[in-house]
Amino acid sequence: MRSPEVVEGVLTKLQCCPTSDGSGAAILASEQFVRRHGLESQAVEIVGMEMATDPESTFADKSLIKIAGYDMTRLAAQRLFAKSNYKPQDVNVVELHDCFSANELITYEALGLCEEGKAGELIDRGDNTYGGKYVINPSGGLISKGHPLGATGLAQCAELCWQLRGLAEKRQVPGCKLALQHNLGIGGAVVIALYRLGFPAAAAGNVSNNLTAANTATNSEGFQVTPLLKLLEIAMQEDKDNLIEKVRAVYGFKVTNGPNGQIGFWVINAKEGKGKIIFNGTDKCDVTFTINDADVTELLTGKLPPQKAFFQGKIKIQGNMGMAMKLLELQKSHNLASIHCEQNCKRSALACSN
C-alpha cells in the first residue's frame, strides 16, 4: 500500500496490473467433432456469451465507476443470465478483468454477484474466495499473473477450463460446475461468458490434482507402471550416449486407477546427474502428466502414440509442453518397449525351465 501512487490518493503502483508478455490458445470444436474423436471427458461447453459496448449513460453521468465499464458489464451480464436460465448465484468460480484493484469491487456488483454498494460486505464475509460463495480470480487475476494484452481473455478461459475439469492443482475450486468469465477491451467493450462441462458423465473420471490421503498410495506396489519406471531409471543410469542432456527437467507422473483405485505420483528428476525417479517425490515439477495406470504402461512401451493419447483425452499435461515432448524422446531413446519385452521373455524362459 506504500508503493508509489499512480493516481493521487486513489491507486498505488501495486494496485495496477502489469502489462506483460504472454500467449493463449483455445480449440473450438463442434459436438460432432468431440464425439468422433472421443474427447467427451475434457470438452467444456460455452453455455452462452454476450458482448456489450458503452451505453449513453457512461458519458452522460460524471461517474468514474461508469467510465470503468460498470453499465456495459451489467448490461451484458443481465442478457447472459436471462438467455442461459442461470442466475449469478449459480456460479462457482469467476475470472474477471481486475486491471485495477477498484475495478474488481465494481465488477462484483455489475455482474450481480452482490447488490450495488455491497461489494465490501461480500469481501468481509469471505464470499469472494475459497470457502465462500464464489472463488474469484483463482489464477491470481491480472494484478497477480500479469496482463498480456490480447491474450488475457484466453488465459481466463484456460483457467476456467482447468477448474471445470478438476485440473487446477492447488487452485482447484471444489465442486466446480459453472464458471463465469468477464473481460474488458480497449474502446469500451466487454465480453461475458458462462462455461460448464459438455459431458459431465464422461468427465466424472477426471481427477483433481489435489491429492488426498484417502486416495493417494503410500507405496508403488501393485501399479502396472512400477516395473517400467524401474527399468527407465536403470536405463538412465546406463546412459552411455549421455542422452539425458537433451531432456534436463523435472517431470511428474500422476497415475490414476491404480490398485484399489489409488493414485500414485512419481517424480522423474532429469535435472541432476544421471537422474533419478522417486515415488511421492517432492521436487517441483516443470511439467506433470496425469494418466491412468493401464494407459501409461502402453505409452511408455510405445503401444500408445503420445499424440493419440493426448487427443483422446487419455493424458493430461500441465506445464511446459516442449518439456513434455522431450520426456517422450527420452522414452524412445531408451527403448523401454524392447527392454520390457526382454524382461518378459526372461521370465517366460525361467518359468518354462522350472
C-alpha positions in Angstrom: 0.0 0.0 0.0 3.0 2.3 0.5 4.2 1.8 -3.1 4.3 5.0 -5.4 0.9 6.4 -6.2 -0.2 6.2 -9.8 -3.4 8.1 -9.3 -3.0 10.6 -6.5 -5.0 9.5 -3.4 -6.7 6.6 -5.3 -4.4 3.9 -6.6 -0.8 2.8 -5.8 1.5 1.1 -8.3 0.8 -2.4 -6.8 -2.9 -1.9 -7.3 -2.4 -1.7 -11.0 -1.9 -4.8 -13.3 1.4 -5.0 -15.1 1.2 -5.3 -18.9 3.3 -8.3 -19.8 4.3 -10.8 -22.4 2.2 -13.9 -22.8 0.1 -16.0 -25.2 -3.1 -18.1 -25.2 -4.8 -20.6 -27.4 -8.1 -22.5 -27.4 -9.5 -25.1 -29.7 -13.2 -24.6 -30.7 -14.8 -27.9 -31.8 -18.3 -29.0 -32.7 -20.2 -31.6 -30.7 -19.8 -33.9 -33.7 -16.0 -33.5 -33.7 -15.8 -34.1 -29.9 -17.7 -37.3 -30.2 -15.9 -38.5 -33.3 -12.5 -38.1 -31.5 -13.5 -39.4 -28.1 -13.0 -36.0 -26.4 -16.1 -36.0 -24.2 -14.1 -36.3 -20.9 -12.4 -32.9 -21.5 -15.0 -31.0 -23.5 -16.1 -27.7 -22.0 -19.3 -26.2 -23.3 -19.8 -22.4 -23.9 -23.2 -22.1 -22.3 -23.5 -18.5 -23.5 -21.6 -15.4 -24.4 -22.6 -11.8 -24.6 -20.8 -8.6 -25.7 -21.8 -5.1 -24.9 -20.3 -1.6 -25.5 -20.6 1.6 -23.5 -24.2 2.8 -23.4 -25.0 6.5 -23.5 -25.2 6.6 -19.7 -21.5 6.1 -19.5 -20.8 9.5 -20.9 -24.0 11.3 -19.6 -23.1 10.9 -16.0 -19.8 12.2 -14.4 -19.0 8.8 -12.8 -15.7 7.1 -12.7 -17.5 3.9 -11.9 -19.3 4.1 -15.2 -16.2 5.1 -17.1 -14.6 1.9 -15.8 -17.3 -0.1 -17.6 -20.0 -0.7 -14.9 -23.0 -0.1 -17.2 -21.9 -2.2 -20.1 -20.8 -5.1 -17.8 -24.2 -5.0 -16.1 -26.0 -5.0 -19.4 -24.0 -7.9 -20.8 -24.4 -9.9 -17.6 -28.2 -9.4 -17.5 -28.5 -10.6 -21.1 -26.3 -13.6 -20.5 -28.1 -14.9 -17.4 -31.5 -14.3 -18.9 -30.7 -16.3 -22.1 -28.9 -19.1 -20.2 -31.6 -19.6 -17.5 -28.8 -19.3 -14.9 -28.5 -16.8 -12.0 -25.4 -15.2 -10.7 -25.8 -17.3 -7.5 -25.4 -20.5 -9.6 -21.8 -19.6 -10.4 -18.9 -21.3 -8.6 -15.8 -19.7 -10.0 -15.2 -16.4 -11.7 -12.3 -14.9 -13.7 -12.8 -11.2 -14.1 -10.8 -8.3 -15.5 -9.2 -6.7 -12.4 -6.9 -4.3 -14.3 -7.0 -2.1 -11.1 -8.0 -3.1 -7.6 -11.0 -0.9 -7.6 -12.3 -2.5 -10.8 -12.7 -5.8 -9.1 -15.1 -4.5 -6.5 -17.1 -2.6 -9.1 -17.3 -5.7 -11.3 -18.7 -7.8 -8.4 -21.7 -5.6 -8.3 -22.1 -5.2 -12.1 -22.1 -9.0 -12.6 -24.8 -9.4 -10.0 -22.6 -11.3 -7.5 -23.9 -8.9 -4.9 -26.2 -5.9 -4.6 -25.0 -2.5 -5.7 -22.8 -1.0 -2.9 -22.4 -4.3 -1.1 -19.1 -5.5 -2.6 -17.3 -4.6 0.6 -19.6 -6.7 2.7 -19.2 -9.6 0.2 -15.4 -9.5 0.8 -15.8 -9.2 4.6 -17.9 -12.4 4.6 -15.2 -14.2 2.6 -17.6 -14.8 -0.2 -15.0 -14.0 -2.9 -12.6 -16.7 -2.0 -12.2 -20.4 -1.1 -14.8 -21.5 1.4 -17.1 -18.7 0.5 -19.9 -18.3 -2.1 -17.6 -17.7 -5.0 -14.0 -18.1 -5.8 -12.9 -15.1 -7.8 -9.7 -15.0 -9.8 -8.2 -18.2 -8.6 -5.5 -17.6 -11.2 -4.4 -14.5 -9.3 -6.1 -12.2 -11.8 -4.4 -9.6 -14.0 -2.7 -7.9 -11.0 -1.0 -11.1 -9.9 -0.3 -13.1 -13.1 0.1 -10.1 -15.5 -1.9 -8.7 -18.4 -0.6 -9.8 -21.8 -2.8 -7.6 -24.0 -4.7 -9.7 -26.5 -4.1 -13.0 -24.6 -5.7 -12.1 -21.3 -9.1 -13.4 -22.3 -7.8 -16.8 -23.4 -5.8 -17.0 -20.2 -9.1 -16.6 -18.2 -10.7 -19.2 -20.4 -7.9 -21.7 -19.9 -8.1 -21.2 -16.1 -11.8 -21.8 -16.1 -11.5 -24.9 -18.3 -8.9 -26.3 -15.9 -11.2 -25.6 -12.9 -14.2 -27.4 -14.6 -12.0 -30.4 -15.5 -10.6 -30.6 -11.9 -7.1 -29.9 -13.1 -6.2 -26.7 -11.4 -4.0 -28.3 -8.8 -3.6 -26.2 -5.6 -6.0 -23.6 -7.1 -8.8 -26.1 -7.6 -12.3 -24.9 -6.6 -14.2 -27.9 -5.0 -17.3 -29.0 -6.8 -16.8 -26.5 -9.7 -19.7 -26.9 -12.2 -20.4 -23.4 -13.6 -17.7 -20.8 -14.5 -18.1 -17.1 -15.4 -15.7 -15.1 -17.4 -15.6 -11.3 -17.7 -13.1 -9.5 -20.0 -12.8 -5.8 -21.0 -11.4 -4.4 -24.2 -9.9 -1.2 -25.3 -12.5 1.2 -26.7 -15.3 0.4 -24.3 -16.3 -3.2 -24.9 -16.9 -6.2 -22.6 -17.5 -9.9 -23.2 -19.0 -12.1 -20.6 -19.3 -15.9 -20.9 -20.6 -18.9 -19.0 -18.9 -22.3 -19.2 -19.7 -25.8 -17.9 -18.7 -29.4 -18.8 -20.2 -30.5 -22.0 -20.4 -34.2 -21.0 -20.4 -34.3 -17.2 -20.8 -38.1 -17.0 -17.8 -38.7 -19.3 -15.8 -36.2 -17.2 -16.6 -37.9 -13.9 -13.3 -39.8 -14.1 -11.3 -36.6 -14.2 -9.1 -36.5 -11.1 -8.3 -33.3 -9.3 -4.7 -32.6 -8.8 -5.4 -32.1 -5.1 -4.3 -35.5 -3.8 -5.8 -36.5 -0.5 -4.7 -39.2 2.0 -7.9 -41.2 1.2 -6.9 -41.9 -2.4 -3.1 -41.5 -2.5 -1.0 -44.6 -2.5 1.7 -44.8 0.2 3.9 -47.1 -1.9 4.3 -48.1 -5.6 3.4 -51.8 -5.2 0.6 -53.1 -7.4 0.9 -50.3 -10.1 1.4 -51.7 -13.6 3.8 -48.9 -14.4 6.1 -49.5 -11.4 8.3 -52.1 -13.2 8.6 -49.9 -16.3 9.7 -46.9 -14.3 12.3 -49.0 -12.5 13.6 -50.1 -16.0 13.6 -46.4 -17.1 15.8 -45.5 -14.0 18.2 -48.2 -14.8 18.4 -47.1 -18.5 19.0 -43.5 -17.3 21.9 -44.7 -15.1 23.4 -46.7 -18.0 23.0 -43.8 -20.4 26.3 -44.2 -22.3 25.3 -41.7 -25.0 24.5 -39.0 -22.4 21.1 -38.6 -23.9 19.8 -37.1 -20.7 21.5 -33.8 -21.6 18.7 -33.3 -24.1 15.9 -33.6 -21.5 17.1 -31.7 -18.5 14.0 -31.0 -16.5 11.8 -32.4 -13.6 8.8 -34.4 -14.7 5.8 -35.6 -12.6 3.7 -38.6 -13.4 0.3 -38.7 -11.6 -1.0 -42.2 -12.3 -4.7 -42.8 -11.6 -6.8 -46.0 -11.4 -4.0 -47.9 -9.6 -4.6 -50.8 -7.2 -7.9 -50.2 -5.3 -8.5 -47.1 -7.4 -5.5 -45.3 -5.8 -3.4 -42.6 -7.2 0.4 -42.8 -7.5 2.8 -40.0 -8.1 6.3 -40.3 -9.4 8.9 -37.6 -9.9 11.5 -38.1 -12.6 14.3 -35.7 -11.9 16.4 -35.5 -15.0 18.0 -32.2 -14.0 20.8 -33.5 -11.9 23.5 -36.1 -12.8 22.2 -39.2 -14.4 18.7 -38.5 -13.0 16.5 -40.4 -10.5 12.9 -41.5 -10.1 11.2 -41.1 -6.8 7.8 -42.3 -5.7 5.9 -39.5 -3.9 8.8 -37.1 -4.6 8.5 -33.5 -3.5 10.7 -31.8 -6.2 8.9 -29.0 -8.1 7.9 -30.3 -11.5 8.4 -28.4 -14.7 5.6 -30.5 -16.3 3.1 -33.0 -14.9 1.4 -35.8 -16.7 -2.0 -37.2 -15.5 -2.8 -40.6 -17.0 -4.3 -43.9 -15.8 -2.2 -46.9 -14.9 -3.0 -49.0 -18.0 -2.5 -46.2 -20.4 0.8 -45.0 -19.1 2.1 -48.6 -19.5 1.1 -48.6 -23.1 2.5 -45.1 -23.6 5.9 -46.0 -22.1 6.2 -49.2 -24.1 5.3 -47.4 -27.4 2.0 -49.1 -27.9 0.0 -45.9 -27.4 1.3 -43.0 -29.5 1.6 -39.7 -27.5 -0.5 -37.7 -29.9 -3.3 -40.2 -29.9 -3.2 -40.3 -26.1 -3.4 -36.6 -25.9 -6.2 -36.1 -28.4 -8.3 -38.9 -26.9 -8.0 -37.3 -23.5 -6.1 -40.2 -22.1 -3.2 -38.0 -21.0 -3.4 -34.5 -19.5 -0.4 -32.2 -19.4 0.2 -29.4 -17.0 3.2 -27.2 -17.6 5.8 -26.8 -20.4 4.6 -28.8 -23.5 8.0 -28.7 -25.0 9.5 -30.4 -22.0 6.7 -33.0 -22.2 7.7 -33.9 -25.7 11.4 -34.2 -24.5 10.4 -36.8 -22.0 8.8 -38.9 -24.7 12.0 -38.6 -26.6 13.8 -40.0 -23.6 11.4 -42.9 -23.6 12.1 -43.6 -27.2 15.9 -43.3 -26.8 16.0 -45.8 -24.0 13.7 -48.2 -26.0 11.6 -49.3 -23.0 9.4 -51.4 -25.3 12.4 -53.6 -26.1 13.6 -53.7 -22.5 10.2 -54.6 -21.3 9.9 -57.4 -23.8 13.3 -58.7 -22.9 12.4 -58.9 -19.3 9.1 -60.7 -20.0 11.0 -63.2 -22.3 13.4 -63.9 -19.5 10.6 -64.5 -17.0 8.9 -66.8 -19.5 12.1 -68.8 -20.1 12.6 -69.1 -16.4 9.1 -70.4 -15.9 9.5 -73.0 -18.7 12.8 -74.3 -17.2 11.1 -74.7 -13.9 
